[in-house]
Amino acid sequence: MINRFGSYIVRHIDSFLMGSLLFTMLVGLFVLYSASGQNVDRVLSQAANMGAALAIMWIAANIAPQHLERLALPLYILGMVLLVGVFFFGEISHGARRWLHIGVARIQPSELMKIAVPMLLAWYFSRRDNTLRLSNHAIGALLLAIPVAFIMKQPDLGTSLLIASSGFYVLFLAGLSWRLLIGLAVFAGVMAPIFWTMLHDYQRKRIEILFDPYQDPLGAGYHTIQATIALGSGGMAGKGWLHGTQSQLDFLPERTTDFIFAVFGEEFGLMGNLLLLLLFTLIIGRGMVIAAQAQNMFCRLLAGSITLTFFTYVFVNIGMVSGILPVVGVPLPLISYGGTSLVTLLLGFGILMSIHTHKKLVTS
């Protein structure tokens, strides 16, 4: 009886992916303990977030892909309705309108769109698998641009970047031609001055600071300067767990969230960074294998987008901490403190597991 129950619990869980995720999250708890000033309550809170996210991942893993496909359009419509609600009735906090009160709960609809957008686009292209034309990609781009525009208006540059990338990956995997991509890149270059004027002052400041953080060392450039000092002072082997001076002496801002990689790099050095990157590579590699083996176009596009969006999380966060990308407020996945992004990430990995394990059940 116990064996049957155990096999039921894990039958839709990919063991390699699950093991990689759990080990990475365990590393995150150790780093968080140091980054938070050895705050046990903060660590326990994150452990609770992980437990809730894992439960949601398990639920998603047990929903067959054909049911997920039927949910794509309703989920996208729901997300758009909530985004419109945020635009008109959202709560303003720190100069941004991102949250919406619904009864007793407060939600951030943009997080829902991280899953809803790639699901909707994968559904749209899968229904036109044999008749794809350039007009289909244009419609797909429009379906992507609408929620991204609403989220940029909040403003939330980091989340809009992640959603835009998740949708772009579906467009690309659905056969977007290289000639069109080159044309879009040229168009973006030509339109860059106009896009620049559309950015908020603080967003333009972040881009300027990327090229010279010392123009405002105690203001906009402070985060980048302190993060690069922390990474550089870690050397090859690091200063040791709990012995990072930049974090322990409170020089490093946002050290439990967006800049936790700087804490890790200072304490574990280049060797630790390489091992963490190896963990991320294993997760991304497994996701791409699942995408390549997917049983239909919907599953292939969705799995590919989820995996490559996870890569975008990693690349953007490490890039901004290292000073090669502007600061956009993207957490380090599975490591940074926070429940909302963790739930979204593990929901995506639950969908990956569903795509993989239900395929085996169908073909066996």
C-alpha positions in Angstrom: 0.0 0.0 0.0 2.8 2.4 1.0 4.7 1.5 -2.2 1.7 2.1 -4.4 1.2 5.5 -2.7 4.8 6.4 -3.2 4.8 5.4 -6.8 1.7 7.5 -7.4 3.3 10.6 -5.8 6.4 10.4 -8.1 5.0 8.9 -11.3 4.9 12.2 -13.1 8.1 13.6 -11.5 11.3 13.6 -13.6 13.9 12.4 -11.2 16.9 14.1 -12.9 15.2 17.5 -13.1 13.7 17.2 -9.6 17.1 16.3 -8.1 18.8 19.3 -9.9 16.1 21.7 -8.7 16.1 20.5 -5.1 19.9 20.7 -4.9 20.0 24.2 -6.3 17.2 25.3 -3.9 19.2 23.8 -1.0 22.2 25.9 -2.1 19.9 28.9 -2.2 18.9 28.4 1.5 22.5 28.2 2.6 23.3 31.4 0.7 20.2 33.1 2.0 21.2 32.3 5.6 24.4 34.2 5.1 23.0 37.0 2.9 20.2 37.7 5.5 22.7 38.1 8.4 22.0 34.6 9.6 18.3 35.3 9.9 16.6 31.9 10.6 13.1 33.3 10.2 13.9 34.5 6.7 15.3 31.1 5.8 12.3 29.3 7.2 10.0 31.7 5.3 11.8 30.8 2.1 11.6 27.1 2.9 7.8 27.5 3.3 7.8 29.3 -0.1 9.7 26.4 -1.6 7.2 23.9 -0.1 4.2 25.7 -1.6 6.0 26.1 -5.0 6.9 22.4 -5.0 3.2 21.5 -4.3 2.1 23.6 -7.3 4.8 22.0 -9.4 3.5 18.5 -8.5 -0.1 19.6 -9.4 1.1 20.9 -12.7 3.1 17.8 -13.4 -0.1 15.7 -13.0 -2.1 17.7 -15.4 -1.9 16.1 -18.9 -0.6 18.4 -21.7 -3.9 18.2 -23.6 -5.7 19.7 -20.6 -3.0 22.5 -20.4 -3.6 23.2 -24.1 -7.3 23.7 -23.4 -6.5 26.1 -20.6 -4.2 28.3 -22.7 -6.8 30.7 -24.2 -8.9 31.1 -21.0 -5.7 31.7 -18.9 -4.5 34.4 -21.3 -7.9 36.1 -21.3 -8.0 36.0 -17.5 -4.5 37.5 -17.4 -5.4 40.3 -19.7 -8.5 41.2 -17.7 -6.4 41.4 -14.6 -3.8 43.5 -16.3 -6.5 45.9 -17.4 -7.7 45.9 -13.8 -4.2 46.8 -12.6 -4.1 49.7 -15.2 -7.3 51.3 -13.9 -7.5 50.1 -10.2 -4.1 48.8 -9.3 -2.3 49.7 -6.0 0.5 52.2 -6.4 3.7 51.3 -4.4 7.1 52.9 -4.8 5.9 54.7 -7.9 4.7 51.6 -9.7 1.2 50.2 -10.2 1.7 46.4 -10.3 -0.7 44.9 -7.7 -4.4 44.3 -7.7 -6.7 43.6 -4.7 -9.3 40.9 -5.4 -11.3 40.3 -2.2 -9.0 39.4 0.6 -6.0 38.7 -1.6 -3.5 40.9 -3.4 -2.1 39.5 -6.7 0.5 40.5 -9.3 -1.1 39.6 -12.6 2.1 40.0 -14.6 3.5 36.8 -12.9 0.5 34.9 -14.4 1.4 36.1 -17.8 4.9 34.5 -17.6 3.1 31.2 -18.1 -0.1 32.4 -19.9 1.7 34.1 -22.8 3.9 31.2 -24.0 1.0 28.8 -23.4 -1.3 30.9 -25.6 1.3 31.3 -28.4 2.2 27.6 -28.3 -1.5 26.8 -28.6 -2.0 29.3 -31.4 0.9 28.0 -33.5 0.2 24.3 -32.8 -3.3 24.8 -34.4 -1.6 26.1 -37.6 1.3 23.6 -37.7 0.9 22.7 -41.4 -0.1 26.1 -42.7 2.2 28.6 -40.9 2.7 31.9 -42.7 4.4 35.2 -41.9 0.9 36.6 -41.1 0.7 34.0 -38.3 3.9 35.2 -36.8 2.6 38.8 -37.0 -0.5 37.9 -35.1 1.6 36.0 -32.6 3.8 39.1 -32.1 0.7 41.2 -31.5 -0.6 38.7 -28.9 2.8 39.1 -27.2 3.1 42.8 -27.5 -0.3 43.7 -25.9 0.5 42.2 -22.4 4.1 43.4 -22.6 2.9 47.0 -23.3 0.6 46.9 -20.2 3.4 45.6 -18.0 5.9 48.2 -19.2 3.3 50.8 -18.4 3.2 49.8 -14.7 6.3 50.2 -15.1 8.0 46.8 -14.6 10.9 46.5 -17.0 12.3 43.2 -15.6 9.0 41.3 -15.8 8.2 42.7 -19.2 11.6 41.6 -20.4 11.0 38.1 -19.2 7.5 37.8 -20.7 8.8 39.3 -24.0 11.6 36.7 -24.1 9.2 33.8 -23.3 7.0 34.8 -26.2 9.9 35.5 -28.5 11.2 32.0 -27.9 7.9 30.5 -29.0 7.9 32.7 -32.2 11.5 31.6 -32.9 10.9 27.9 -32.3 7.8 28.1 -34.5 10.0 28.9 -37.4 10.6 32.7 -37.4 13.1 33.2 -40.3 16.6 34.6 -39.7 16.1 37.2 -42.4 13.1 38.6 -40.6 15.1 38.5 -37.3 17.9 40.5 -38.9 15.4 43.0 -40.3 13.8 43.4 -36.9 17.2 44.0 -35.3 18.0 46.7 -37.9 14.6 48.2 -37.3 15.2 48.2 -33.5 18.5 49.9 -34.1 16.9 52.6 -36.2 14.1 53.1 -33.7 16.4 53.1 -30.7 16.3 56.9 -30.2 12.5 56.9 -30.2 12.5 53.9 -27.7 14.9 55.9 -25.6 12.5 58.8 -25.2 9.8 56.3 -24.1 11.8 55.1 -21.1 11.2 56.4 -17.7 14.0 58.6 -16.2 15.2 55.9 -13.8 15.3 53.3 -16.7 17.5 55.6 -18.8 19.7 56.2 -15.7 20.2 52.5 -15.4 21.4 52.2 -18.9 23.8 55.2 -18.5 25.1 53.7 -15.3 25.9 50.5 -17.2 28.7 52.3 -19.1 30.0 54.3 -16.2 28.7 53.4 -12.7 31.1 55.9 -11.1 29.2 58.9 -12.5 26.9 58.4 -9.5 28.8 56.1 -7.1 26.5 56.7 -4.1 23.3 56.7 -6.1 22.3 54.8 -9.2 25.7 53.2 -9.6 26.0 52.0 -6.0 24.5 48.6 -6.6 26.7 47.8 -9.6 29.9 49.0 -7.9 29.4 47.1 -4.7 28.3 43.9 -6.5 31.5 43.9 -8.7 33.6 44.6 -5.7 32.1 41.5 -4.0 32.6 39.3 -7.0 36.1 40.4 -7.5 37.1 40.0 -3.8 35.9 36.4 -3.8 38.9 35.4 -5.9 39.3 31.8 -6.9 38.1 30.0 -3.8 36.1 32.7 -2.0 36.3 34.0 1.6 34.2 31.2 3.0 30.6 30.8 4.0 29.4 33.6 6.3 32.7 35.5 5.8 31.8 37.8 2.9 32.7 41.3 4.0 30.5 43.1 1.5 27.4 41.4 2.6 28.1 40.9 6.3 29.1 44.6 6.7 25.9 45.8 4.8 27.8 47.3 1.9 25.9 45.2 -0.7 22.2 46.3 -1.3 19.4 43.9 -2.1 21.6 41.0 -1.1 18.9 38.5 -0.4 17.1 39.1 -3.7 18.5 40.6 -6.9 22.1 40.7 -5.8 22.4 37.4 -4.0 24.8 36.1 -6.7 27.3 38.7 -5.5 27.1 37.2 -2.0 27.6 33.7 -3.4 30.5 34.8 -5.5 32.3 36.6 -2.6 31.9 33.6 -0.3 32.6 30.8 -2.7 34.7 32.4 -5.4 35.1 31.5 -9.0 35.0 27.8 -8.3 31.7 28.1 -6.5 30.3 30.2 -9.4 31.3 27.6 -11.9 29.6 24.9 -9.9 26.4 26.9 -9.6 26.5 27.6 -13.3 26.9 23.8 -13.8 23.7 23.2 -11.8 21.9 25.8 -14.0 23.3 24.1 -17.1 22.0 20.7 -16.0 18.5 22.1 -15.5 18.5 23.9 -18.8 20.0 20.9 -20.6 17.3 18.6 -19.2 14.6 21.0 -20.2 15.9 21.2 -23.8 16.0 17.4 -24.0 12.4 17.3 -22.9 11.5 19.9 -25.5 13.3 17.9 -28.2 11.4 14.7 -27.3 8.0 16.4 -26.9 5.1 14.5 -28.7 3.5 17.4 -30.5 4.1 21.0 -31.5 2.3 22.6 -28.6 4.4 20.6 -26.1 7.6 21.3 -28.0 7.1 25.1 -28.2 5.9 25.4 -24.6 8.8 23.2 -23.2 11.4 25.1 -25.2 10.0 28.5 -24.1 9.9 27.5 -20.4 13.5 26.3 -20.5 14.9 29.2 -22.5 13.0 31.7 -20.2 14.8 30.1 -17.2 18.0 30.6 -19.1 17.1 34.3 -19.5 16.5 34.6 -15.7 20.0 33.3 -15.1 21.7 35.3 -17.8 20.1 38.6 -17.0 20.6 38.3 -13.2 24.2 37.3 -13.4 24.8 39.9 -16.2 23.4 42.7 -14.1 25.3 41.7 -11.0 28.5 41.4 -13.1 28.0 44.8 -14.6 27.6 43.8 -18.2 23.8 44.4 -18.2 21.7 47.2 -16.7 19.9 46.6 -13.4 16.4 45.5 -14.2 15.2 43.7 -11.1 15.3 40.1 -12.2 16.0 37.6 -9.3 18.4 34.7 -9.5 16.1 31.7 -10.1 15.9 29.2 -7.2 18.4 31.2 -5.2 16.9 34.6 -4.5 14.5 35.2 -1.7 10.8 35.5 -2.7 7.8 33.4 -3.2 6.1 34.8 -6.3 8.8 34.2 -8.8 9.6 30.8 -7.3 6.0 29.6 -7.7 6.1 30.8 -11.3 9.3 29.0 -12.0 8.3 25.7 -10.4 4.9 25.8 -12.1 6.8 26.0 -15.4 9.0 23.0 -14.4 5.9 21.1 -13.4 4.6 21.7 -16.9 7.9 20.4 -18.3 7.6 17.2 -16.2 4.0 16.8 -17.4 5.1 17.0 -21.0 7.8 14.4 -20.5 6.1 11.9 -18.3 2.7 11.9 -20.0 4.5 11.4 -23.3 6.0 8.2 -21.9 2.6 7.0 -20.8 1.1 7.6 -24.2 3.8 6.0 -26.2 4.3 2.9 -23.9 
